[in-house]
Amino acid sequence: MNNRIWLSLAHMGGREQEFIKGAFDTNWVVPLGPNVDAFEKSLSDYLDADRHVVALSAGTAAIHLGLMLLGVQAGDEVICQSFTFAASANPIAYLGAKPVFVDSETDTWNMDPVFLEEAIKDRLRKAGKLPKAIIPVHLYGMPAGMDKIMAIANRYDIPVLEDAAEALGSELHGKRCGGFGELGVLSFNGNKMITTSGGGALVCRTEEEAKRTMFFATQARDAAPHYQHSHIGYNYRMSNICAGIGRGQMFVLDEHIARRREIHDLYTLLLKDIPGITVMQNPSDEYNSNFWLTCILVDSRFAGKTREDIRLAMDAENIETRPLWKPMHLQPVFADAPFYGNGTSEHLFDIGLCLPSGPTLTDDDIRRVVDVISRKNSH
């Protein structure tokens, strides 16, 4: 059987061991330490938006603490993009708050500003108060329409928690994702643009927000010689070892982004004449996705096969693919949550497929994937 082609594998640049060894040599193997400080600084410099970055155990932890910083409490409502991974919405439930899901627009696949405003107005009518926060997501690296989303959020004075977990290095109007909202979220999971084996970060506008984040992420210990706690805290800080991996990964981040964009361009070229197959593209020159994953839509009327036919054919050829995210408003766990939309995300879920896009893939690997898609019959 052919070698396995994975969807998106981590790739070490070589300098990670240097920083890990430094942590061991100095006995900084605990959470916090020089690697954490340096990793946070390098991320802040990279975003180039005068932000304060706090390294955490996961992107999910960052969303949780971000919502806490924005004052979300039990009974509050939080607007969240429906077309996303569950980690965007689960922290709303952690706090006893209620998600309100908003559909996607067709060009970015991200939060539709029209339905966002409709949801805000309707929740004010029905709940008697405005939602406490808005969580747009930059899906598969594609920037959301943040100019329109922020304009609506500002009009109603609702803070935005920007989920940029998949979008490190993506840009909108030349500005890097993660720096648009009041707070931003990054992820360093094993399949992301860079990895710390697991981990994430909260991007804060102010030093005060960063300090509050660190406080809650380290068990909310009060300033006292003994262990005293006036708030419920969490064990959410990144370890110095994991941050060492992150420091090494920062040296290959630009390289990883460039390679994923090359892979996307190659897919676009090789698939352009195949009937019924559309490759997700930047909507305009203002958008510059990192193309964390290259995604296709399959129109079975012209392709002669469905998304699922192609996925199963790929599996038979030892190639990992994945359907697009199943929208949150269709998930059993959120069955009772309000939803505002027109079925765009449901349609995308039905016909969309994520293709292998990791930076270690060769051009021949990409051609192997395309060969399966281009077959007359994938059954």
Buried (B, 14 or more C-beta within 10 A) or exposed (E): EEEEBBBBBBBEBEBBEEBBEBBEEEEBEEBBBBBBEBBBEBBBEBBEBEBBBBBBBBBBBBBBBBBBBBEBEEEBBBBBBBBBBBBBBBBBBBBEBBBBBBBBBEBBBBBBBBBBBBBBEBBBEEBEEBBBBBBBBBBBBBBBBBEBBBEBBEEBEBBBBBBBBBBBBBBBEEBBBBBBBBBBBBBBBEBBBBBBBBBBBBBBBEEEBBEBBBBBBBBBBEEEEEEEEEEEBBEBBBBBBBBBBBBBBBBBBEEBBEBBBBBBEBBBEBBEEBEBBBBBBBBEEEBBBBBBBBBBBBBBEEBBBBBBBBBBBBEEBEBBBBBBBBBBBBBEEBEEBBBBBEEBBBEBBBBBBBBBBBBEBEEEBBEBBBEBBBBEEBE
